[in-house]
Amino acid sequence: MSKVKLTQVRSLIGRPQKQKDTVKALGLRRMHHSVVKETSPIVMGMINKVSHLITIEEV
């Protein structure tokens, strides 16, 4: 499987609780924080839900 680097670029202030929980489940804690994740159907679904809050890069 490939890996992706996720970086939070938009604030969670004023966002629905489900989006806040999804970003937290991806391991992102604050603005400009990055994590590297293995791609899987579960992770890709989470990324699709909050794609407007994060940037995605192939590693």
N, CA and C atoms as an extended XYZ file, in Angstrom:
177
Properties=species:S:1:pos:R:3:atomname:S:1:resname:S:1:resid:I:1 pbc="F F F"
N         0.831       -1.190        0.000 N   MET     1
C         0.000        0.000        0.000 CA  MET     1
C         0.872        1.248        0.000 C   MET     1
N         0.311        2.319       -0.520 N   SER     2
C         1.042        3.578       -0.556 CA  SER     2
C         0.759        4.379        0.715 C   SER     2
N         1.513        5.442        0.884 N   LYS     3
C         1.344        6.308        2.038 CA  LYS     3
C         0.988        7.706        1.565 C   LYS     3
N         0.260        8.415        2.405 N   VAL     4
C        -0.090        9.801        2.124 CA  VAL     4
C         0.277       10.659        3.328 C   VAL     4
N         0.689       11.886        3.054 N   LYS     5
C         0.981       12.860        4.099 CA  LYS     5
C        -0.197       13.814        4.176 C   LYS     5
N        -0.781       13.931        5.354 N   LEU     6
C        -1.938       14.794        5.575 CA  LEU     6
C        -1.515       15.982        6.424 C   LEU     6
N        -1.922       17.172        6.024 N   THR     7
C        -1.611       18.388        6.768 CA  THR     7
C        -2.892       19.188        6.951 C   THR     7
N        -3.178       19.566        8.186 N   GLN     8
C        -4.365       20.383        8.450 CA  GLN     8
C        -4.060       21.822        8.069 C   GLN     8
N        -4.870       22.391        7.182 N   VAL     9
C        -4.646       23.761        6.715 CA  VAL     9
C        -5.817       24.702        7.023 C   VAL     9
N        -6.916       24.168        7.496 N   ARG    10
C        -8.066       25.007        7.853 CA  ARG    10
C        -8.444       24.716        9.310 C   ARG    10
N        -8.983       25.719        9.974 N   SER    11
C        -9.347       25.607       11.378 CA  SER    11
C       -10.610       24.765       11.561 C   SER    11
N       -10.728       24.173       12.744 N   LEU    12
C       -11.921       23.385       13.082 CA  LEU    12
C       -12.975       24.216       13.804 C   LEU    12
N       -12.672       25.492       14.060 N   ILE    13
C       -13.621       26.357       14.758 CA  ILE    13
C       -14.879       26.519       13.904 C   ILE    13
N       -16.032       26.246       14.503 N   GLY    14
C       -17.304       26.395       13.812 CA  GLY    14
C       -17.675       25.213       12.927 C   GLY    14
N       -16.880       24.163       12.931 N   ARG    15
C       -17.175       22.978       12.112 CA  ARG    15
C       -18.069       22.022       12.894 C   ARG    15
N       -18.839       21.180       12.201 N   PRO    16
C       -19.662       20.183       12.895 CA  PRO    16
C       -18.791       19.198       13.691 C   PRO    16
N       -19.360       18.660       14.757 N   GLN    17
C       -18.610       17.759       15.642 CA  GLN    17
C       -18.097       16.530       14.896 C   GLN    17
N       -18.831       16.037       13.916 N   LYS    18
C       -18.376       14.870       13.155 CA  LYS    18
C       -17.074       15.162       12.420 C   LYS    18
N       -16.945       16.371       11.860 N   GLN    19
C       -15.707       16.731       11.167 CA  GLN    19
C       -14.561       16.874       12.162 C   GLN    19
N       -14.816       17.446       13.326 N   LYS    20
C       -13.788       17.562       14.358 CA  LYS    20
C       -13.307       16.187       14.790 C   LYS    20
N       -14.243       15.259       14.980 N   ASP    21
C       -13.896       13.901       15.399 CA  ASP    21
C       -13.096       13.177       14.319 C   ASP    21
N       -13.445       13.400       13.050 N   THR    22
C       -12.739       12.746       11.946 CA  THR    22
C       -11.304       13.241       11.857 C   THR    22
N       -11.093       14.549       11.983 N   VAL    23
C        -9.738       15.105       11.942 CA  VAL    23
C        -8.920       14.562       13.112 C   VAL    23
N        -9.532       14.481       14.274 N   LYS    24
C        -8.836       13.945       15.451 CA  LYS    24
C        -8.488       12.471       15.247 C   LYS    24
N        -9.393       11.706       14.640 N   ALA    25
C        -9.145       10.285       14.386 CA  ALA    25
C        -8.018       10.076       13.378 C   ALA    25
N        -7.818       11.036       12.480 N   LEU    26
C        -6.710       10.961       11.528 CA  LEU    26
C        -5.372       11.278       12.203 C   LEU    26
N        -5.416       11.803       13.427 N   GLY    27
C        -4.196       12.087       14.163 CA  GLY    27
C        -3.717       13.516       14.063 C   GLY    27
N        -4.538       14.380       13.492 N   LEU    28
C        -4.168       15.787       13.360 CA  LEU    28
C        -4.617       16.539       14.607 C   LEU    28
N        -3.726       17.376       15.149 N   ARG    29
C        -4.002       18.037       16.416 CA  ARG    29
C        -4.212       19.529       16.286 C   ARG    29
N        -3.532       20.175       15.340 N   ARG    30
C        -3.598       21.629       15.241 CA  ARG    30
C        -3.286       22.040       13.807 C   ARG    30
N        -3.391       23.329       13.551 N   MET    31
C        -3.092       23.859       12.226 CA  MET    31
C        -1.643       23.570       11.843 C   MET    31
N        -1.421       23.218       10.589 N   HIS    32
C        -0.097       22.947       10.012 CA  HIS    32
C         0.591       21.732       10.627 C   HIS    32
N        -0.160       20.885       11.320 N   HIS    33
C         0.367       19.628       11.839 CA  HIS    33
C         0.216       18.573       10.755 C   HIS    33
N         1.247       17.736       10.574 N   SER    34
C         1.231       16.725        9.519 CA  SER    34
C         1.380       15.325       10.098 C   SER    34
N         0.755       14.360        9.439 N   VAL    35
C         0.910       12.954        9.776 CA  VAL    35
C         1.027       12.169        8.475 C   VAL    35
N         1.666       11.005        8.554 N   VAL    36
C         1.769       10.109        7.408 CA  VAL    36
C         0.932        8.873        7.716 C   VAL    36
N         0.039        8.517        6.800 N   LYS    37
C        -0.874        7.384        6.995 CA  LYS    37
C        -0.767        6.421        5.821 C   LYS    37
N        -0.948        5.140        6.102 N   GLU    38
C        -1.092        4.134        5.058 CA  GLU    38
C        -2.471        4.313        4.421 C   GLU    38
N        -2.548        4.173        3.111 N   THR    39
C        -3.855        4.284        2.466 CA  THR    39
C        -4.620        2.986        2.641 C   THR    39
N        -5.868        3.116        3.008 N   SER    40
C        -6.793        1.996        3.130 CA  SER    40
C        -8.177        2.560        2.850 C   SER    40
N        -9.137        1.720        2.583 N   PRO    41
C       -10.484        2.251        2.320 CA  PRO    41
C       -11.032        3.080        3.482 C   PRO    41
N       -10.714        2.699        4.712 N   ILE    42
C       -11.201        3.432        5.877 CA  ILE    42
C       -10.581        4.821        5.927 C   ILE    42
N        -9.259        4.883        5.794 N   VAL    43
C        -8.555        6.170        5.849 CA  VAL    43
C        -8.974        7.050        4.680 C   VAL    43
N        -9.119        6.486        3.491 N   MET    44
C        -9.514        7.291        2.335 CA  MET    44
C       -10.924        7.855        2.507 C   MET    44
N       -11.808        7.126        3.135 N   GLY    45
C       -13.151        7.633        3.415 CA  GLY    45
C       -13.118        8.796        4.383 C   GLY    45
N       -12.256        8.693        5.400 N   MET    46
C       -12.113        9.787        6.355 CA  MET    46
C       -11.531       11.022        5.671 C   MET    46
N       -10.552       10.814        4.786 N   ILE    47
C        -9.948       11.926        4.056 CA  ILE    47
C       -10.987       12.611        3.180 C   ILE    47
N       -11.837       11.845        2.518 N   ASN    48
C       -12.876       12.429        1.666 CA  ASN    48
C       -13.852       13.289        2.461 C   ASN    48
N       -14.136       12.914        3.703 N   LYS    49
C       -15.079       13.668        4.535 CA  LYS    49
C       -14.545       15.032        4.942 C   LYS    49
N       -13.215       15.144        5.097 N   VAL    50
C       -12.637       16.406        5.567 CA  VAL    50
C       -11.611       16.960        4.581 C   VAL    50
N       -11.763       16.638        3.310 N   SER    51
C       -10.781       17.051        2.299 CA  SER    51
C       -10.679       18.569        2.175 C   SER    51
N       -11.718       19.299        2.560 N   HIS    52
C       -11.687       20.751        2.490 CA  HIS    52
C       -10.896       21.373        3.642 C   HIS    52
N       -10.502       20.569        4.628 N   LEU    53
C        -9.752       21.068        5.783 CA  LEU    53
C        -8.280       20.670        5.750 C   LEU    53
N        -7.909       19.745        4.867 N   ILE    54
C        -6.553       19.207        4.858 CA  ILE    54
C        -5.973       19.227        3.450 C   ILE    54
N        -4.653       19.093        3.373 N   THR    55
C        -4.006       18.866        2.090 CA  THR    55
C        -3.433       17.456        2.101 C   THR    55
N        -3.419       16.824        0.924 N   ILE    56
C        -2.989       15.436        0.793 CA  ILE    56
C        -1.821       15.396       -0.174 C   ILE    56
N        -0.731       14.722        0.228 N   GLU    57
C         0.436       14.551       -0.635 CA  GLU    57
C         0.821       13.081       -0.635 C   GLU    57
N         1.194       12.572       -1.812 N   GLU    58
C         1.717       11.210       -1.904 CA  GLU    58
C         3.135       11.196       -1.326 C   GLU    58
N         3.454       10.152       -0.574 N   VAL    59
C         4.810       10.018       -0.024 CA  VAL    59
C         5.541        8.922       -0.749 C   VAL    59
